[in-house]
Amino acid sequence: MDVRGEARIARWGVAVAAGVALAAAGAQGMSYGVGARWAMPLDMNTHASVFGIVSLLALATAIAPATMLSLTRAIPGAESLLVPALLAVLLGLRVLHPEKVVLYALPIVVATFVVLWRQAAATGSDARRVIRTGCVTLVGAYIVHALGALGYDGHGWLEQSKLLVGHAGELAGWLLVAAGLAAAYVGVRRA
């Protein structure tokens, strides 16, 4: 078991997630504050933005270590075999973004979080802490998205704050999950 490698990846993953989320939040604020056409690629309200693409890539990146973990079968339980498939379905839904995507995604998100929480890394490991932090961050981001959809449909700073917290949180959450899964794989790779 490579505990030092796991801890190093976990630390770097947390630092990268925090840095990228702060950069995304700053870019969102600048995009709205400037309001110029050239700033549109910084608007996180679309997956076609710079940080929207980074968020999709973070989720796509999480699939690789999840697949490697499921192939090594280092983590007991058949549920761990579901993680790559669930992540792939979520990525597909985010890319295709069909009408009423929330209705399709909600049960898959819940199943993904339950499996990640319970089975994605060894008990007490740095990887498990990072994965769980990612899940909690994602839940918070999704709550902010849901609350924002209930009544803030304006284009003022309140709406931008909701976008900023929701999208930056979602980005950070997927980066944390990807880093945690990578750390878990490094941790079990030499077992």
C-alpha positions in Angstrom: 0.0 0.0 0.0 1.4 3.4 -1.0 0.1 5.6 1.8 2.6 8.5 1.0 1.6 8.6 -2.6 -2.1 8.5 -1.7 -1.6 11.4 0.8 0.4 13.4 -1.7 -2.3 13.1 -4.4 -5.0 13.9 -1.8 -3.2 17.1 -0.7 -2.6 18.2 -4.3 -6.2 17.4 -5.2 -7.6 19.6 -2.5 -5.2 22.4 -3.4 -6.1 22.2 -7.1 -9.8 22.0 -6.4 -9.7 25.1 -4.1 -7.5 27.1 -6.6 -9.6 26.2 -9.6 -12.9 26.9 -7.8 -11.6 30.3 -6.7 -10.3 31.1 -10.2 -13.7 30.1 -11.6 -15.6 32.3 -9.1 -13.3 35.2 -9.9 -13.9 34.7 -13.6 -17.7 34.5 -13.1 -17.6 37.8 -11.2 -15.4 39.4 -13.8 -17.6 38.1 -16.6 -20.7 39.6 -15.1 -19.0 42.8 -13.9 -17.5 43.5 -17.3 -20.5 42.3 -19.2 -18.5 42.5 -22.5 -18.9 39.9 -25.3 -15.2 38.9 -24.9 -15.9 37.9 -21.3 -18.6 35.4 -22.2 -16.3 32.3 -22.3 -15.8 33.0 -18.5 -19.6 32.8 -17.8 -20.1 29.5 -15.8 -23.8 29.4 -16.6 -22.9 27.2 -19.6 -20.9 24.1 -20.2 -19.3 25.8 -23.2 -17.5 28.2 -20.9 -13.8 27.6 -19.9 -14.7 26.4 -16.4 -17.8 24.5 -17.6 -15.4 22.5 -19.8 -13.0 22.0 -16.9 -15.9 20.8 -14.8 -16.8 18.2 -17.5 -13.2 17.2 -17.8 -13.0 16.7 -14.0 -16.0 14.4 -14.1 -14.5 12.6 -17.1 -11.2 12.3 -15.3 -12.9 10.7 -12.3 -14.0 7.8 -14.5 -10.4 6.6 -15.1 -9.3 5.9 -11.5 -12.8 4.6 -10.7 -12.4 2.1 -13.5 -8.9 1.1 -12.4 -10.2 0.7 -8.8 -13.1 -1.5 -10.0 -10.7 -3.6 -12.1 -8.3 -4.2 -9.2 -11.2 -5.1 -6.9 -9.1 -3.8 -4.1 -12.2 -2.3 -2.4 -14.6 -5.0 -1.4 -18.2 -5.0 -2.5 -20.0 -5.2 -5.8 -21.1 -1.5 -5.4 -17.6 -0.3 -6.3 -18.0 -1.8 -9.7 -20.9 0.6 -10.3 -18.9 3.8 -9.8 -17.4 4.1 -13.3 -20.7 3.3 -14.9 -22.6 5.8 -12.8 -20.0 8.5 -13.4 -20.1 7.8 -17.2 -23.9 8.2 -17.2 -23.7 11.5 -15.2 -21.1 12.7 -17.7 -23.4 11.7 -20.6 -26.3 13.6 -19.1 -24.2 16.7 -18.5 -22.9 16.7 -22.0 -26.3 15.9 -23.7 -28.3 18.0 -21.2 -31.7 16.7 -22.3 -34.9 18.5 -21.4 -35.8 17.8 -17.7 -32.2 16.6 -17.1 -32.7 16.9 -13.3 -35.4 14.2 -13.4 -33.0 11.8 -15.1 -29.9 12.8 -13.1 -31.3 12.9 -9.6 -31.6 9.1 -8.9 -28.2 8.5 -10.6 -26.6 11.3 -8.5 -28.0 9.9 -5.3 -26.8 6.3 -6.2 -23.4 7.7 -7.2 -23.0 9.6 -3.9 -24.1 6.6 -1.8 -21.6 4.3 -3.6 -18.8 6.8 -3.4 -19.5 7.5 0.3 -19.6 3.8 1.2 -17.2 2.0 -1.1 -14.8 4.2 -3.1 -11.8 4.1 -0.7 -10.4 2.3 2.3 -11.9 3.3 5.7 -9.9 6.1 7.4 -7.8 6.9 4.3 -6.9 10.3 2.9 -8.6 9.3 -0.3 -11.9 8.5 1.5 -11.8 11.9 3.2 -11.2 13.7 -0.1 -14.0 11.8 -1.9 -16.4 12.5 0.9 -15.5 16.1 1.0 -16.2 16.2 -2.8 -19.6 14.6 -2.3 -20.5 17.1 0.5 -19.3 19.9 -1.7 -21.4 18.6 -4.6 -24.5 18.3 -2.5 -24.1 21.9 -1.3 -23.6 23.1 -4.9 -26.8 21.2 -6.0 -28.8 22.7 -3.1 -27.7 26.2 -4.1 -28.7 25.4 -7.7 -32.1 24.1 -6.6 -32.7 27.1 -4.3 -31.7 29.4 -7.0 -34.1 27.8 -9.4 -37.0 28.4 -7.0 -37.1 32.1 -7.3 -34.1 34.0 -8.4 -34.4 34.5 -12.1 -33.0 37.9 -12.4 -29.7 39.0 -13.8 -28.4 40.9 -10.7 -25.6 40.2 -8.3 -27.9 37.8 -6.3 -28.3 35.6 -9.3 -24.6 35.8 -10.0 -23.8 34.8 -6.4 -26.0 31.7 -6.8 -24.2 30.9 -10.1 -20.8 31.6 -8.5 -21.4 29.4 -5.5 -23.3 26.6 -7.3 -21.0 26.3 -10.3 -17.7 26.8 -8.5 -18.9 24.3 -5.8 -19.8 21.7 -8.5 -16.4 22.2 -10.2 -14.6 21.8 -6.9 -16.7 18.8 -5.9 -15.9 16.9 -9.1 -12.2 17.8 -8.9 -12.2 16.5 -5.3 -13.9 13.2 -6.3 -11.5 12.7 -9.2 -8.5 13.4 -6.9 -9.8 11.2 -4.2 -10.4 8.3 -6.6 -6.9 8.8 -8.0 -5.5 8.8 -4.5 -7.4 5.6 -3.6 -6.0 3.9 -6.7 -2.5 4.9 -5.9 -3.1 3.7 -2.3 -4.1 0.2 -3.3 -2.0 -0.2 -6.4 1.0 -1.7 -4.6 -1.1 -3.6 -2.0 
